[in-house]
């Protein structure tokens, strides 16, 4: 029910989803299910982010990390780190955002999660654009393409292509 409310996307439904997910934490704590608690905290962070409550979102996402680490759930940890990278970038803390995204990238690579890896690579590349580092951006977008070639094609790779063409042109490079 909480997830259905979140999918609705209205502020009121997101608030209700937050209430439902907060209620779910109690049983997970009493049953000592760290991965479950990490998932709930990560979801709460995303919901707060959607409501533009960035500090609450960061707080929940930070809280999720030790639960994922305790459970050995690297995909969940990577998802939380990815969200933290997005949030810090959104708040203008680009270097901090890059740090979180690079940590997420390492975890996704370690567990063989190509979609997460491609997403992290693409986001890192995009942050380099905002930092005025075009060559680094091209490098990371090229890595998105490499990951997509060695695994199932991803939307992240498709998203990288339109960004990459104009940058290559500006740098005097040929895309083919």
C-alpha positions as CSV (number, residue, x, y, z in Angstrom):
1,X,0.0,0.0,0.0
2,X,2.8,2.4,0.8
3,X,4.5,1.9,-2.5
4,X,1.1,2.3,-4.4
5,X,0.7,5.7,-2.6
6,X,4.2,6.7,-3.6
7,X,3.5,5.8,-7.2
8,X,0.5,8.1,-7.2
9,X,3.0,10.9,-6.7
10,X,0.9,13.6,-5.2
11,X,2.2,15.3,-2.1
12,X,-0.6,13.9,0.0
13,X,0.0,10.3,-1.3
14,X,3.7,10.7,-0.7
15,X,3.0,11.8,2.9
16,X,0.8,8.7,3.4
17,X,3.5,6.5,1.9
18,X,6.0,8.0,4.4
19,X,3.6,7.2,7.2
20,X,3.2,3.6,6.0
21,X,6.9,3.0,5.6
22,X,7.7,4.5,9.0
23,X,5.2,2.0,10.5
24,X,7.0,-0.8,8.7
25,X,10.3,0.0,10.5
26,X,9.1,-1.2,13.9
27,X,8.5,-4.8,13.0
28,X,11.7,-4.9,10.9
29,X,13.7,-3.6,13.9
30,X,12.1,-6.1,16.3
31,X,12.7,-9.0,13.9
32,X,16.3,-7.8,13.3
33,X,16.0,-7.6,9.5
34,X,18.8,-5.1,8.5
35,X,18.3,-5.4,4.7
36,X,14.6,-4.7,5.1
37,X,15.2,-1.7,7.3
38,X,17.8,-0.4,4.8
39,X,15.2,-0.7,2.0
40,X,12.6,1.1,4.0
41,X,15.0,3.9,4.9
42,X,16.2,4.3,1.3
43,X,12.6,4.5,0.2
44,X,11.8,7.1,2.8
45,X,14.8,9.1,1.6
46,X,13.5,9.0,-2.0
47,X,10.0,10.0,-0.8
48,X,11.4,13.0,1.1
49,X,13.5,13.9,-1.9
50,X,10.4,13.9,-4.1
51,X,8.8,16.3,-1.6
52,X,11.9,18.5,-1.8
53,X,12.7,17.8,1.8
54,X,16.4,17.3,1.0
55,X,17.8,17.3,4.5
56,X,15.3,14.7,5.7
57,X,16.1,12.7,2.5
58,X,19.8,12.8,3.2
59,X,19.2,11.8,6.8
60,X,17.2,8.7,5.9
61,X,19.6,7.7,3.1
62,X,22.6,8.0,5.5
63,X,20.7,5.9,8.0
64,X,20.1,3.2,5.5
65,X,23.8,2.6,4.8
66,X,24.8,0.8,7.9
67,X,21.8,-1.5,7.6
68,X,22.8,-2.5,4.0
69,X,26.4,-2.9,5.1
70,X,25.4,-5.1,8.0
71,X,23.3,-7.3,5.7
72,X,26.0,-7.4,3.0
73,X,23.5,-5.9,0.6
74,X,25.8,-4.0,-1.8
75,X,23.1,-3.3,-4.4
76,X,21.0,-1.5,-1.7
77,X,24.0,0.4,-0.4
78,X,24.8,1.4,-4.0
79,X,21.2,2.6,-4.5
80,X,21.4,4.8,-1.4
81,X,24.8,6.1,-2.4
82,X,23.4,7.0,-5.8
83,X,20.5,8.9,-4.3
84,X,22.9,10.7,-1.9
85,X,25.1,11.7,-4.9
86,X,22.0,13.1,-6.7
87,X,20.8,15.0,-3.6
88,X,24.2,16.6,-2.8
89,X,24.6,17.5,-6.5
90,X,21.2,19.1,-6.5
91,X,22.2,21.1,-3.4
92,X,25.3,22.4,-5.3
93,X,27.7,20.2,-3.4
94,X,29.2,18.7,-6.7
95,X,32.4,17.3,-5.2
96,X,30.5,15.5,-2.4
97,X,27.9,14.3,-5.0
98,X,30.8,12.9,-7.1
99,X,32.2,11.1,-4.1
100,X,28.9,9.4,-3.4
101,X,28.4,8.5,-7.1
102,X,31.9,7.1,-7.4
103,X,31.3,4.9,-4.3
104,X,28.0,3.7,-5.8
105,X,29.8,2.9,-9.1
106,X,32.4,0.8,-7.3
107,X,29.7,-1.2,-5.5
108,X,27.7,-1.8,-8.7
109,X,30.8,-2.9,-10.5
110,X,31.8,-5.2,-7.7
111,X,28.4,-7.0,-7.7
112,X,28.1,-7.0,-11.5
113,X,25.1,-4.7,-11.7
114,X,25.4,-3.1,-15.2
115,X,22.3,-1.0,-15.0
116,X,23.5,0.6,-11.7
117,X,27.0,0.9,-13.1
118,X,25.7,2.7,-16.3
119,X,23.5,5.0,-14.3
120,X,26.3,6.0,-11.9
121,X,28.7,6.5,-14.9
122,X,26.2,8.7,-16.7
123,X,25.5,10.8,-13.6
124,X,29.2,11.2,-12.9
125,X,29.7,12.3,-16.5
126,X,26.9,14.8,-16.2
127,X,28.4,16.3,-13.0
128,X,31.7,16.8,-14.9
129,X,29.8,18.9,-17.4
130,X,28.6,21.2,-14.5
131,X,32.2,21.3,-13.2
132,X,33.4,22.4,-16.7
133,X,35.4,19.2,-17.2
134,X,34.4,18.1,-20.6
135,X,37.1,15.5,-21.1
136,X,36.2,13.7,-17.9
137,X,32.6,13.8,-19.1
138,X,33.4,12.2,-22.4
139,X,35.5,9.6,-20.6
140,X,32.6,8.7,-18.3
141,X,30.0,8.7,-21.1
142,X,32.3,6.4,-23.1
143,X,32.4,4.1,-20.1
144,X,28.6,4.0,-20.1
145,X,28.7,2.9,-23.8
146,X,31.3,0.2,-22.9
147,X,29.1,-1.2,-20.1
148,X,26.1,-1.2,-22.4
149,X,28.0,-3.1,-25.1
150,X,29.1,-5.8,-22.6
151,X,25.7,-6.2,-21.1
152,X,22.1,-5.8,-22.1
153,X,21.5,-2.4,-23.6
154,X,20.4,0.2,-21.1
155,X,18.5,3.4,-21.1
156,X,21.5,5.1,-19.6
157,X,23.6,4.4,-22.6
158,X,20.9,5.7,-24.9
159,X,20.7,8.9,-22.8
160,X,24.5,9.3,-23.0
161,X,24.6,9.4,-26.8
162,X,22.8,12.7,-27.4
163,X,25.1,14.4,-24.8
164,X,28.2,12.9,-26.2
165,X,27.9,14.0,-29.8
166,X,27.9,17.8,-29.2
167,X,30.8,17.5,-26.7
168,X,32.8,15.5,-29.2
169,X,32.1,18.1,-31.9
170,X,33.2,20.9,-29.5
171,X,36.4,19.1,-28.8
172,X,37.0,18.5,-32.5
173,X,36.7,14.7,-32.2
174,X,34.9,12.3,-34.4
175,X,32.2,10.1,-32.7
176,X,32.6,7.2,-35.2
